[in-house]
Amino acid sequence: MTWSATARGAHQPDNTAFTQQRLPAWHPLLSASITLPLFFCAGLAFLGLGLGLYYSSNAIQELEYDYTGDADEGSCATCATEDQGRAPPPRCSCSWYFTLSELFPGPVYLYYELTGFYQNNRRYGVSRDDAQLSGLPSALHHPANECAPYQYSAGLPVAPCGAVANSLFNDTFTLWHRRQPDAPYVEVPLDRSAIAWWTDYHIKFRNPPLVNGSLALAFKGTAPPPNWPVPVYELSSDPNNTGFVNQDFVVWMRTAALPTFRKLYARIRQGNYSAGLPSGAYRVDIAYNYPVRAFGGHKLLVFSNISWMGGKNPFLGIAYLVVGSLCIVMGFVMLAVYIRYQDQDDDDNDDE
Amino acid sequence: CAGEEKRVGTRTVFVGNRPLSETETYVAQRFCDNRIVSSKYTLWNFLPKNLFEQFRRIANFYFLIIFLVQVTVDTPTSPVTSGLPLFFVITVTAIKQGYEDWLRHRADNEVNKSTVYIIENAKRVKKESEKIKVGDVVEVQADETFPCDLILLSSCTTDGTCYVTTASLDGESNCKTYYAVRDTIALCTAESIDSLRAAIECEQPQPDLYKFVGRINIYSNSLEAVARSLGPENLLLKGATLKNTKKIYGVAVYTGMETKMALNYQGKSQKRSAVEKSINAFLIVYLFILLTKAAVCTTLKYIWQSTPYNDEPWYNQKTQKERETFKVLKMFTDFLSFMVLFNFIIPVSMYVTVEMQKFLGSFFISWDKDFYDEEINEGALVNTSDLNEELGQVDYVFTDKTGTLTENSMEFIECCIDGHKYRSETQEVDGLSQTDGPLTFFDKADKNREELFLRALCLCHTVETKTNDAVDGATEPAELTYVSSSPDEIALVKGAKKFGFTFLGNRNGLMRVENQRKEVEEYELLHTLNFDAVRRRMSVIVKTPGGDILLFCKGADSAVFPRVHNHEIELTKAHVERNAMDGYRTLCVAFKEIAPDDYERIDRQLIEAKMALQDREEKLEKVFDDIETNMNLIGATSVEDKLQDQAAETIEALHAAGLKVWVLTGDKMETAKSTCYACRLFQTSTELLELTTKTIEESERKEDRLHELLIEYRKKLLHEFPKSARSLKKAWTDHQEYGLIIDGSTLSLILNSSQDSRSNNYKNIFLQICMKCTAVLCCRMAPLQKAQIVRMVKNLKGSPITLSIGDGANDVSMILESHVGIGIKGKEGRQAARNSDYSVPKFKHLKKLLLAHGHLYYVRIAHLVQYFFYKNLCFILPQFLYQFFCGFSQQPLYDAAYLTMYNICFTSLPILAYSLLEQHIHIDTLTSDPRLYMKISGNAMLQLGPFLYWTFLAAFEGAVFFFGTYFLFHTASLEENGKVYGNWTFGTIVFTVLVFTVTLKPFLKQQRMYFIFAQMLSSVSTWLAVILLIFISLFPEILLIVLKNVRRRSARRNLNCRRASDSLSTRPSVRPLLLRTFSDDSNVL
């Protein structure tokens, strides 16, 4: 490699553990005597965990109602027939009645679920402008090209732009409760705050700087998304919940991973309902606005309570149970194989 | 610089660049300057040249294409995701190559900027080495290195000689004497040398260090040119060092890149390892998988989109432009998009990691203490790091005999004078003929003959003496030390000393010999007829004190016997053959008297031939041939060449490792055969098949006899080994072993026997026989034939990996030819070590080099390569599966940051560390149980089987990652506050599981993206799922490993038992050569 003509006196190599490749090493020898106990331990641990998970998942109650109105039952069917193929559809409202014979333990969460809705479609998913949503004034008036065809509306920049914002879920629900058969329905308070991720609500989504203390002026010169009946600054009367930081909007903007998804609508934890929903008759008034039958989808309303491991999810418990029992079964198989070979070895040794 | 100059004809150099006379005008010739350029790049062409070279690599080019596609087409991921890794890889490689080139630049500069002194206009001028021009007169002081190839003009000694060591060129550390031309000896001051008017005519530069032909024309005042011939003994080579001489003056004839040293460093071809071929095959498979995936996705996308509300639902309308694009064009861009999405299945950083692994890994070889040899104070040297893993794949080992298997340190054993045996008293010998000392045996032959023989030994050599010299340091004070390029000669001179004749050295052309009566006899050395490998003999012509002119000749028996009177041969021949059988090197000594008239003729012829400019070699040879005839045989000598330390154990280990060891030697058959027995290449039970001139010459028609023999041997072997390589592996336990002996002339008969198709046929039969034999010995091989054999084996079916090991210049061709060339830093010079890929001090080091280092490197690199493909398939499969759930919309599952950093940051370092340090089996176990080597032979770990194993594991794990997370997402929420996750969380969970699994994987054997990761970590369920999924994905492999271990444990136990019983029956360890008794006939067919 080099031209140096003088013969370099090569020195004796260093005698260190590293250069002589004799570093102390732990050889994870997966021999039967080590792995068998490990298998049994892991199996038992997994079984225990699985049982725990399974029971805590089973303890979670869910109440689901498909209010799409396909099946010609319930009051939403009329709304469903009216929405055919129209966007935005006409305003329509319907109700869902249900009775709880015992307490639905709280805290209770109200979700809406959509099926067949591809929020994870790439063309849909990229159709937003995060700079605009973070309140950058320059981006407000110059939405990103990805937003097309919801970038400009009648020459005005759309705020918030893009397909995700345009398709904001706009059904609304109110929950009414009647303790006695003759008593009037009392509205159950729905807590619509803090349903979005903290980081989304506080960092990713910001309103543009107010102009003369007014949000409406800040959005001056922009158009609302075509499907929206109201501009973004009128989503709510609460100044902390309107514009880009509207909780519903923020929740919607976090696109779902799969075509069937649930999104949090509200939490029930106020007043008499902090311990859950007491027994009695209930009515949910639904403002049926969102068209889903056009793409073969469904809309569901879900009441659920939550444990330490989240919502009802038997998968994790079952999977742990299956893997745990598999571990133990394999442990036994291994033991059998091990013993057989052991015998054979002994025989061999005797032969020698 | 002198590219246009052709290497034919001669060049004329004017000493001092002065015109020969005032009348002639001096035309300055253009030769290249004395700058050495070994660097590849300059500051200016580095970027374009390096980039061009890097993009010639398939993988780099592929990523460039992907990058360009991403830039031009609307693709799911930004160009950064493939651009950044590519940039990283390119940069790292460029930095490495740049650094290496900088080192070369620095080394060049060191040489080019060193100061030299040039005589200009009778003044001593200080200059930089690179400024030397051809024709300059250069002054070199003691212990300085010659800056270019110089013709010695004069030295500070009166006889115009100087001593030079060429250790850095060919490793010969002894001092060689160089001579100045007689007419310029006196010019030893700057002033006088300036008055010299001379021109040198010499051949164009050529790389052979030992060849030089030239002529110097010296113009004295009379303007009459005096011509003197110049040979290699006048040419001081760049790189050699001046010793024992205060200063010399020389004229530069070859400079810079035209020096012999520079020419020798060029043209070393790049060797590529077999692993790289496997990588390319895997790449093609993965490329195919990639294309299939992209095609499947594109098709399914259009099937899915045939439903209108899937194609364009109300919430996700297309732009006008998108609607208007042609469907075919859209399908094509979709296809490209999918390709871009899945392109990470091709591991971009693999090449760089592999290269780093090789580069860093090779240090372990040079660091290895076991390769350190105290005698030469050096360890192993790695010249190429590309071939580390090839060391674990060797099928055939070709080894030289002299200096490789044997020590090449000679010991005088005995001699024979007129058929009477003399044995030196100091020698320990076997019980056959115990001697009482030399004198008692001296009355066996005629006293005159004895003295003649001993004088011949003292005179017929090229040994030099050194007394109290400071050069070698290793001399005992006040005692003569003999220095020679051939250890045989020293042994002979020392042997003569034992019998009372001491060579005292040369003085003024007189060789001084002290005889038994302590008288000093002086012989005038008239001519030396040098030794060469073709003639296999050397002679000297001396004038005795009495005025007689004698020629003494010594050489191989085959070279001497035809040139002596027939009746003398018989007695000596028996002796020579018996000695050869015992593994000694024998030389025959002959003499003849030359009449004064004849001598004059001979003298004239010799001088004429030596002066010749063209074909000097051939002419000299012819003259030598004429002179060395009609000689009288006096006797023979035998010299023992000791076996190298542990040579036999090494060969046994290599055999046990399933390697085939072939010995290729230039030595004669008997000697070579006995060495083979001594180093246990042949066992006493081995049946030898001989294809030598001896067995063939008996019949009239050689070819027919050859044909018969070939057919017969083949039948025998085919009968013995029914079929398949399986039985071959068991060969040395169950079957009769066969060894083949072939010599050079028979080999050439086989290879080039009459031009028709039969020769091809012979070759095939011969190869079949070779492959069935456990050991093959090829003797009487010319260097080129050695290479021929290696090439022949290399091109066998299944292209086995060959390794050549040798120490001398005659092994260079075979070292260069084979896949892996190993040089031994031996006594015959450094040429072999310099041309090799690896060099070690001793043959015994081959064992650890192959069995431990080679095995480990192969396993490491195999794991590294498989792992790279595995982890990228794991990485991309969830991405592919996700397409089924997002409407084939090319939605990436992972964030761009993950896509970019996965290969560079998250997963590359653990595997690099693993691939450097992994020792799946302890080194000591590897060296002590050679059979382990067989497990990885034939590229076993990179075959289709292991590849599919890894691929299926990767597919399984990828599927577990994806579907595990998929089912996990079938819930309202994974958090205790009821909040909902989105698609990026999905990807991040998959990615987390992936990175953990992939990183844990080698030891069965993180990161932050925005806020998603933090949010995800707050969920207990996610953690549980992560743990579960990691466990599930690793579960099958744990199972497999455990099962395998159970089996292996019992297998090992069986093996131990068997080994225990084996060891009882094993033959006692190697017997010393001399104690060995074997009957020759019982082993030969």
Interface residues (C-beta under 8 A of the other chain):
Chain A: M1 T2 W3 S4 A5 T6 A7 G9 A10 Q12 P13 D14 N15 T19 Q20 Q21 R22 L23 A25 P28 L29 L30 S31 A32 T35 A42 F46 L49 L53 E62 A87 P107 Y109 Y111 F117 Y118 Q119 N120 N121 R122 R123 Y124 G125 S127 A148 P149 A163 N166 S167 I195 A196 W197 T199 D200 I203 K204 V251 R254 T255 A256 A257 L258 P259 F261 R262 K263 L264 R267 P291 A294 F295 G296 V302 S304 I306 S307 W308 M309 G310 G311 K312 N313 F315 L316 A319 Y320 V323 L326 C327 M330 M334 V337 Y338 Y341 Q342 Q344 D345 D348 N349 E352
Chain B: I36 S38 P76 E100 L103 R104 A107 D108 E110 V111 T145 A167 S168 K238 G239 T241 M261 Y265 Y309 N310 P313 W314 Y315 N316 Q317 K318 T319 Q320 F363 F364 S366 W367 D368 K369 F371 Y372 N377 E378 G379 L381 N383 L856 F885 C886 G887 S889 Q890 Q891 P892 L917 Q919 I923 G964 Y966 F967 L968 F969 H970 T971 A972 S973 L974 E975 E976 N977 G978 K979 V980 Y981 G982 N983 T985 F986 G987 F1003 L1004 Y1010 F1011 A1014 Q1015 S1019 V1020 S1021 L1024 A1025 L1028 F1031 I1032 F1035 I1038 L1039 I1041 V1042 L1043 N1045 V1046 R1047 R1049 S1050 R1053 N1054 C1057 A1060 S1061
